């Protein structure tokens, strides 16, 4: 009687949320990449989630997960590992912008889109992040054009310099100044009108 071949225990798997798992790396470069990405996740996940919320993402958790997945895929091509945070921030901005555009186009083609009773859609995490006294400001911020909103969030919430904002948004420093000034003026008008 033949004996069945010995079975091997499955290798532990690693991966990002929502993605197919891959075998655990044995290559030292892969182990280093995994460790660096784990540190990046531990340090910056909350701030990236807040950034996506403030930029108006309807599904900030998925936007941030996709941003981490993209940086995971492109890790070997990063010229400077120290630039990973800036790349991640830029990716969150771009993904949020693309998601908002997609939703705008999709809503144009829907005859009667479902509207929640309170008129807004918010995840439990985004609701928890916003205090009652901030809701008026956030509502006014959401009404701004996307470029003005991005410039204000990156400048006043993340505290980035104009040159860093220009790099994240892919525009000139002069355009950053223009978007920031126009955004502040519009926010001021909106806040004064609600008093």
C-alpha positions as a printed Julia matrix, in Angstrom:
195×3 Matrix{Float64}:
   0.0    0.0     0.0
   1.33   3.41   -0.99
   1.66   6.13    1.56
   0.4    9.6     0.71
   3.09  12.23    0.14
   3.95  14.27    3.24
   2.05  17.52    3.49
   3.79  20.78    4.18
   2.33  23.34    6.51
   1.26  26.44    4.61
   3.64  29.35    4.77
   2.43  32.35    6.74
   1.02  35.07    4.52
   1.46  38.81    4.57
  -0.39  41.56    2.79
  -2.46  44.68    3.04
  -6.14  44.76    3.93
  -8.39  43.87    1.0
  -5.59  42.42   -1.13
  -4.65  38.86   -2.05
  -2.12  37.49    0.39
   1.32  36.46   -0.79
   3.77  33.99    0.75
   5.91  35.41    3.54
   9.13  36.87    2.13
  12.43  35.15    2.83
  14.58  37.63    0.9
  16.23  40.2     3.24
  15.2   43.05    0.92
  11.58  41.87    1.09
  11.75  41.59    4.87
  13.11  45.14    5.04
  10.33  46.41    2.77
   7.69  44.68    4.9
   9.14  46.18    8.1
   9.38  49.68    6.59
   5.78  49.53    5.37
   4.58  48.28    8.74
   6.29  51.25   10.43
   4.81  53.62    7.85
   1.36  52.18    8.53
   1.73  52.4    12.32
   2.92  56.01   12.24
   0.79  57.53    9.48
  -2.47  55.57    9.07
  -4.54  57.85   11.32
  -3.27  61.05    9.74
  -3.84  59.67    6.22
  -7.38  58.66    7.2
  -8.08  62.16    8.52
  -6.61  63.67    5.37
  -8.95  61.59    3.2
 -11.92  62.59    5.38
 -11.05  66.28    5.21
 -10.58  66.12    1.45
 -14.11  64.76    1.13
 -13.62  61.05    0.46
 -16.86  59.13    0.8
 -14.92  55.97    1.72
 -11.72  57.2     3.41
 -10.74  53.78    4.74
 -10.67  52.3     1.24
  -8.79  55.3    -0.16
  -6.07  54.95    2.46
  -5.88  51.16    2.03
  -5.45  51.66   -1.73
  -2.72  54.27   -1.12
  -0.81  51.81    1.07
  -1.24  49.11   -1.53
   0.15  51.39   -4.24
   3.19  52.31   -2.19
   3.69  48.61   -1.4
   3.72  47.8    -5.13
   6.05  50.66   -6.01
   8.39  50.42   -3.02
  11.41  49.21   -5.02
  11.07  52.16   -7.4
  11.15  54.8    -4.64
  14.34  56.75   -5.07
  14.36  57.91   -1.48
  12.69  55.82    1.22
  12.43  58.99    3.32
  10.03  60.33    0.68
   7.55  57.51    1.35
   5.38  59.7     3.59
   5.16  62.43    0.96
   4.37  59.82   -1.72
   1.67  58.34    0.5
   0.13  61.77    1.16
   0.18  62.6    -2.55
  -1.42  59.25   -3.37
  -4.23  59.81   -0.85
  -4.91  63.24   -2.42
  -4.92  61.83   -5.95
  -7.11  58.85   -5.08
  -9.6   61.08   -3.27
  -9.72  63.47   -6.21
 -10.27  60.59   -8.65
 -12.98  59.09   -6.43
 -14.83  62.41   -6.19
 -14.67  62.88   -9.97
 -15.92  59.34  -10.51
 -18.84  59.89   -8.16
 -19.73  63.17   -9.87
 -19.88  61.46  -13.25
 -21.8   58.49  -11.85
 -24.35  60.77  -10.17
 -25.01  62.57  -13.47
 -26.09  59.26  -15.0
 -28.37  58.19  -12.16
 -31.92  59.5   -12.4
 -32.81  59.47   -8.71
 -29.75  58.82   -6.53
 -30.66  57.63   -3.04
 -30.31  60.38   -0.46
 -29.91  59.52    3.23
 -32.42  61.19    5.6
 -29.87  63.71    6.89
 -28.45  64.37    3.4
 -24.92  63.19    4.16
 -22.96  59.98    4.14
 -20.3   59.49    6.76
 -18.48  56.46    8.07
 -18.41  55.84   11.8
 -14.71  56.72   11.9
 -15.13  60.02   10.08
 -18.03  60.95   12.36
 -15.92  60.15   15.42
 -13.09  62.31   14.11
 -15.23  65.41   13.88
 -16.5   67.24   16.94
 -19.76  69.1    16.91
 -18.05  72.5    16.97
 -16.08  71.54   13.85
 -19.04  70.44   11.76
 -19.88  73.93   10.53
 -16.29  74.48    9.4
 -16.1   71.05    7.77
 -19.39  71.65    5.95
 -18.05  74.95    4.61
 -14.77  73.25    3.66
 -16.65  70.54    1.73
 -18.41  73.22   -0.34
 -15.1   74.61   -1.67
 -13.72  73.58   -5.07
 -11.43  70.56   -4.68
  -8.16  72.41   -5.35
  -8.94  75.08   -2.76
  -9.97  72.41   -0.25
  -6.77  70.41   -0.87
  -4.54  73.46   -0.53
  -6.19  74.51    2.75
  -6.1   71.03    4.28
  -2.48  70.45    3.31
  -1.42  73.9     4.55
  -3.43  74.4     7.7
  -4.11  70.87    8.86
  -0.88  69.11    7.87
   1.25  72.25    8.14
   3.07  71.68    4.86
   5.15  74.38    3.22
   4.05  75.86   -0.11
   6.72  73.92   -2.0
   5.57  70.65   -0.41
   1.94  71.42   -1.22
   2.91  72.23   -4.8
   4.65  68.84   -5.08
   1.67  66.95   -3.61
  -0.88  68.72   -5.82
   1.31  68.82   -8.92
   1.0   72.61   -9.34
   3.27  75.65   -8.96
   3.85  77.46   -5.65
   2.06  80.5    -7.07
  -1.02  78.39   -7.76
  -0.86  77.09   -4.18
  -0.94  80.69   -2.91
  -3.9   81.5    -5.17
  -5.91  78.42   -4.15
  -5.14  79.0    -0.47
  -6.13  82.68   -0.56
  -9.35  82.01   -2.46
 -10.21  79.12   -0.16
  -9.68  81.21    2.99
 -11.82  84.01    1.54
 -14.63  81.59    0.65
 -14.46  79.92    4.08
 -14.57  83.29    5.8
 -17.65  84.31    3.81
 -19.36  80.98    4.53
 -18.6   81.12    8.26
 -19.77  84.74    8.54
 -22.99  83.93    6.69
 -23.82  81.19    9.23
 -23.47  83.45   12.28
